[in-house]
Amino acid sequence: MRRFGYRPGLCAALIVLGMSCAAAPAAAAPQGRQAVAAPVVAAQAERRDVPRLVRTYGSVLASATAQIKSLVEGRVLEAFFTEGDTVKAGDLLFRIDPRPFQADLEQTQAVLARDQAQLDKARLELVRQKDLSKRGVASAQKFEQAQAEAKALAATVAADAAMVANARLKLGYTEIRAPFSGKTGPILIHPGNIVKANGDTALVTLSAIEPVRISVTVAQQQLPTLQARMREGGTGLIVSIPGDAAPPITARVDFVNATVDSRSGTIEVRATVENRDHRLVPGQFVSASLVLETFRDAVAIPFEAINTGQEGPYVYVVGKDGKAEVRPVTVLYADAGVAALGAGVEAGEQVVTDGQLRLAPGVPVVIAAPAAGKAQK
């Protein structure tokens, strides 16, 4: 019996031949017999703007945050909100016991009234002494003395008026109001407790959530393109909330930090979101995509239609005769299931997105509906 020996060269040739067949489109359909139509899933190429995105993560920041503290010392009498409430600017939050401050105000007002009466009397005396001095009945020394006394009492009345204004200001501080609209946190000092003026512990924290800021970081290599976009009128940020099925939020970038973080080689970028529906909460982590540039009026096809062969990327196009055609394509950008083409396919043509393994140039195709879970984007 004749034995077949091991031939390394032949095996290597077969391996190379097998790789070539896998990397390139199949040969054209044989002529002279009826080819069986191959079922495929196809999508129509369309002409539209395709954004080039940089994907990153970010966090939600309150547009303003305030530690609400008392400016006077006293007992907290009442809180006028429930923890977690949304309040408006000027709403009453807390009341400090006003009675000591009301007494101080009344006392300073009484002192002011007394000194004002003395000033009025001194001014009348000054007028009298001035008249007597002109007639030579009284000495010039008495006139000068009356004049000095009137000036001193006028200064005293001015000081009293300042004390009254200060006492009235402190009395006003016993009503603590919201400096801006926002959402309250937990109450940290409850009614019944004594608070110090500008103490270490705040009564409550107030955060403005309409609007909020989205803070993300991008690699410094993207900075030149980003700066160019900002000079041209700005760019956008597409924000997705993990676990939220609602559509992404689009915001306008309005801040690029002045310095690059030398430790991470990134730069901070921020955008403002109106957040009227309160979907975003300060401190929340979000997924974000920064629009670096936009390919205007590009031919867009599903990314699943792109194949790679020895000559580069290509797609199968369903021709007008219902047969498969191989088209080499120039891919400008591909992301999020969409590929923007520079050449190779025209808008309106049908490209195959599923079933390419059944195809070869010239093979008839029948377009089927996509399977469940593979709907075209």
Solvent accessible surface area in square Angstrom, and as a share of the most:
residue,aa,sasa,rsa
1,M,231,1.03
2,R,206,0.75
3,R,215,0.78
4,F,186,0.77
5,G,64,0.61
6,Y,170,0.65
7,R,158,0.58
8,P,83,0.52
9,G,56,0.53
10,L,89,0.44
11,C,51,0.31
12,A,54,0.42
13,A,58,0.45
14,L,103,0.51
15,I,111,0.56
16,V,93,0.53
17,L,108,0.54
18,G,42,0.40
19,M,130,0.58
20,S,38,0.25
21,C,91,0.54
22,A,92,0.71
23,A,39,0.30
24,A,35,0.27
25,P,46,0.29
26,A,54,0.42
27,A,88,0.68
28,A,66,0.51
29,A,15,0.12
30,P,77,0.48
31,Q,167,0.74
32,G,86,0.83
33,R,181,0.66
34,Q,166,0.74
35,A,32,0.25
36,V,134,0.77
37,A,47,0.36
38,A,8,0.06
39,P,63,0.40
40,V,2,0.01
41,V,15,0.08
42,A,16,0.12
43,A,14,0.11
44,Q,109,0.48
45,A,1,0.01
46,E,88,0.39
47,R,112,0.41
48,R,92,0.34
49,D,62,0.32
50,V,5,0.03
51,P,44,0.28
52,R,71,0.26
53,L,29,0.15
54,V,25,0.15
55,R,133,0.49
56,T,22,0.13
57,Y,165,0.63
58,G,8,0.07
59,S,29,0.19
60,V,1,0.00
61,L,57,0.28
62,A,22,0.17
63,S,47,0.30
64,A,39,0.30
65,T,83,0.48
66,A,22,0.17
67,Q,104,0.46
68,I,11,0.06
69,K,63,0.27
70,S,3,0.02
71,L,99,0.49
72,V,7,0.04
73,E,103,0.46
74,G,15,0.15
75,R,115,0.42
76,V,1,0.01
77,L,79,0.39
78,E,80,0.36
79,A,25,0.20
80,F,79,0.33
81,F,24,0.10
82,T,93,0.54
83,E,85,0.38
84,G,32,0.31
85,D,55,0.28
86,T,81,0.47
87,V,11,0.06
88,K,145,0.61
89,A,61,0.47
90,G,37,0.35
91,D,57,0.30
92,L,34,0.17
93,L,0,0.00
94,F,0,0.00
95,R,69,0.25
96,I,0,0.00
97,D,17,0.09
98,P,40,0.25
99,R,175,0.64
100,P,76,0.48
101,F,23,0.09
102,Q,71,0.32
103,A,58,0.45
104,D,71,0.37
105,L,11,0.06
106,E,95,0.43
107,Q,118,0.52
108,T,19,0.11
109,Q,68,0.30
110,A,62,0.48
111,V,46,0.27
112,L,43,0.21
113,A,63,0.49
114,R,137,0.50
115,D,6,0.03
116,Q,62,0.28
117,A,61,0.47
118,Q,84,0.37
119,L,4,0.02
120,D,67,0.35
121,K,153,0.65
122,A,9,0.07
123,R,117,0.43
124,L,131,0.65
125,E,60,0.27
126,L,38,0.19
127,V,101,0.58
128,R,126,0.46
129,Q,15,0.06
130,K,98,0.42
131,D,69,0.36
132,L,28,0.14
133,S,35,0.23
134,K,153,0.65
135,R,156,0.57
136,G,62,0.60
137,V,106,0.61
138,A,21,0.16
139,S,60,0.39
140,A,61,0.48
141,Q,137,0.61
142,K,117,0.49
143,F,44,0.18
144,E,102,0.46
145,Q,122,0.54
146,A,8,0.06
147,Q,69,0.31
148,A,60,0.47
149,E,96,0.43
150,A,8,0.06
151,K,136,0.57
152,A,61,0.48
153,L,29,0.14
154,A,35,0.27
155,A,65,0.50
156,T,54,0.31
157,V,17,0.10
158,A,64,0.49
159,A,54,0.42
160,D,8,0.04
161,A,45,0.35
162,A,63,0.49
163,M,109,0.49
164,V,9,0.05
165,A,58,0.45
166,N,73,0.38
167,A,8,0.06
168,R,123,0.45
169,L,95,0.47
170,K,87,0.37
171,L,35,0.18
172,G,45,0.43
173,Y,74,0.28
174,T,3,0.02
175,E,63,0.28
176,I,17,0.08
177,R,117,0.43
178,A,4,0.03
179,P,80,0.50
180,F,48,0.20
181,S,59,0.38
182,G,2,0.02
183,K,91,0.38
184,T,5,0.03
185,G,19,0.19
186,P,86,0.54
187,I,20,0.10
188,L,92,0.46
189,I,30,0.15
190,H,94,0.42
191,P,57,0.36
192,G,40,0.39
193,N,73,0.37
194,I,95,0.48
195,V,8,0.04
196,K,145,0.62
197,A,55,0.42
198,N,101,0.52
199,G,20,0.19
200,D,148,0.76
201,T,74,0.43
202,A,5,0.04
203,L,2,0.01
204,V,0,0.00
205,T,36,0.21
206,L,0,0.00
207,S,23,0.15
208,A,8,0.07
209,I,11,0.06
210,E,90,0.40
211,P,43,0.27
212,V,0,0.00
213,R,54,0.20
214,I,0,0.00
215,S,16,0.10
216,V,2,0.01
217,T,63,0.37
218,V,4,0.03
219,A,44,0.34
220,Q,83,0.37
221,Q,134,0.60
222,Q,42,0.19
223,L,28,0.14
224,P,89,0.56
225,T,44,0.26
226,L,0,0.00
227,Q,81,0.36
228,A,32,0.25
229,R,40,0.14
230,M,59,0.27
231,R,184,0.67
232,E,133,0.60
233,G,54,0.52
234,G,9,0.09
235,T,0,0.00
236,G,10,0.10
237,L,0,0.00
238,I,50,0.26
239,V,0,0.00
240,S,44,0.28
241,I,16,0.08
242,P,89,0.56
243,G,95,0.91
244,D,52,0.27
245,A,111,0.86
246,A,43,0.33
247,P,102,0.64
248,P,79,0.50
249,I,27,0.14
250,T,104,0.61
251,A,10,0.08
252,R,140,0.51
253,V,5,0.03
254,D,79,0.41
255,F,74,0.31
256,V,40,0.23
257,N,49,0.25
258,A,99,0.77
259,T,95,0.55
260,V,50,0.29
261,D,53,0.27
262,S,111,0.72
263,R,221,0.81
264,S,70,0.45
265,G,21,0.20
266,T,33,0.19
267,I,5,0.03
268,E,33,0.15
269,V,0,0.00
270,R,68,0.25
271,A,0,0.00
272,T,43,0.25
273,V,13,0.07
274,E,91,0.41
275,N,7,0.04
276,R,181,0.66
277,D,97,0.50
278,H,70,0.31
279,R,61,0.22
280,L,1,0.01
281,V,85,0.49
282,P,44,0.27
283,G,55,0.52
284,Q,51,0.22
285,F,152,0.63
286,V,1,0.00
287,S,38,0.25
288,A,3,0.02
289,S,9,0.06
290,L,0,0.00
291,V,17,0.10
292,L,0,0.00
293,E,55,0.25
294,T,34,0.20
295,F,45,0.19
296,R,167,0.61
297,D,83,0.43
298,A,8,0.06
299,V,8,0.05
300,A,3,0.02
301,I,3,0.02
302,P,10,0.06
303,F,102,0.43
304,E,91,0.41
305,A,0,0.00
306,I,33,0.17
307,N,30,0.15
308,T,107,0.62
309,G,12,0.12
310,Q,116,0.52
311,E,172,0.77
312,G,22,0.21
313,P,49,0.31
314,Y,25,0.10
315,V,0,0.00
316,Y,6,0.02
317,V,1,0.01
318,V,23,0.13
319,G,12,0.12
320,K,218,0.92
321,D,101,0.52
322,G,26,0.25
323,K,84,0.36
324,A,3,0.02
325,E,64,0.29
326,V,46,0.26
327,R,61,0.22
328,P,100,0.63
329,V,12,0.07
330,T,71,0.41
331,V,52,0.30
332,L,86,0.43
333,Y,37,0.14
334,A,37,0.29
335,D,42,0.22
336,A,59,0.46
337,G,18,0.17
338,V,25,0.15
339,A,0,0.00
340,A,0,0.00
341,L,5,0.03
342,G,46,0.44
343,A,57,0.44
344,G,31,0.30
345,V,4,0.03
346,E,110,0.49
347,A,48,0.37
348,G,38,0.37
349,E,46,0.21
350,Q,60,0.27
351,V,0,0.00
352,V,0,0.00
353,T,9,0.05
354,D,57,0.30
355,G,10,0.10
356,Q,30,0.13
357,L,183,0.91
358,R,144,0.53
359,L,5,0.03
360,A,10,0.08
361,P,40,0.25
362,G,32,0.30
363,V,17,0.10
364,P,28,0.18
365,V,18,0.10
366,V,78,0.45
367,I,85,0.43
368,A,48,0.37
369,A,88,0.68
370,P,57,0.36
371,A,64,0.50
372,A,110,0.85
373,G,84,0.80
374,K,120,0.51
375,A,80,0.62
376,Q,60,0.27
377,K,175,0.74
